[in-house]
Amino acid sequence: MTEYHFRLILSGPFTGELSDKELLDATDALGEAGCDDCSISLHGRGLELEFDRDHQTLQEAIASAIDDVERAGYVVESIEMDRDAVLPIRSG
């Protein structure tokens, strides 16, 4: 498996600026849905999840992260990657 680094920008059942409670609730829901391999932060358009996900291919890593996010009730607005992130971080 290879670890891939990418970010998902989310929208969801929140509007405007998120309160501390909404951020904690989102963190809990995303963790329960399988997003325990990412860091969560506020983004101008919602939430940003920065993943380091192990998978066979980049496409499978992103697809599985999107599935987890949608299971938690959020919508992926965009996928962001650094130029060097298309190369594996490490191989195992």
N, C-alpha and C positions, 0 to 999 in steps of 0.2 A: 504494500500500500504506500501511497505517497501523500504527504501533507500539502494541501493547497491553501493559500491565503487569499481571501476576498472579503468584500463588504457588501451587505445588503442594506438598502435604505427602505424603511418600512413606513406605511401609514396604517391606520387601524381604527379601533373604536375610541379614539381620542381626537379632540379638536383643539387647536391652539396650543398654548404652552402646557406641557405636562406638569402635573403636581408631583410631589414626592411620592404620594400614595399610588398614583397612576404608574409611575416608573417602577415602583416596587411590585405592583400587580403584574406589570408587563414582564418583569424579570422572572417572577414566579411562573407565569403562564408559559413563557418561552423555555424555561428550564425543564418544566414538566413535559413539554412537547419534544424535547431532545436537543435543544440548543444550549447544551452545557459545554460546548467547545468554542464559545465566542464571548467577546466582551461587548457590553451594551452601553451606548452613550446617546445623549441627545443630539439631534441633527436639526438643521434649519427646517427640514421638511418632515420631521417626525423622529424616528429612532434609527440609529445606525448600529448594525451588528457586524463586528469584525471577527470573521471566522478563521480558524486554523483547523481544517477538516481533512481527515484521512479518507481516501477513496482510491479506486483504481484509476479514474480519470477526472479531470477538472469538471467536465460536464456532469458526471455523476455526483461529485462533491457539491456543486451548486444546486443541482436538482434535489438532492436529499435535504439540503438546508432550506430550500424554498418549501418543500413538503412539510418540514417541521414548523416553519413560520406560519404557514397557512393552517396547520392543525391547531396552533395556538390562537387563531382568530385574527391574524394580521395579514396585510397585503404588501407584497414586495413591489415597491415603486421602481427601483433600479438596482443594478448590480455594478459595483465599482471594483476595479483592480488596479494595482500599480503595474507599471510596465514590466518589471521583473517578476511579478507574481505569477505569470503564465508558466514559469519554470518551476519545477518542484522545489520545495524548501528542503526536504530531506526524503530519502528513499529508505524503505524498510523491508 
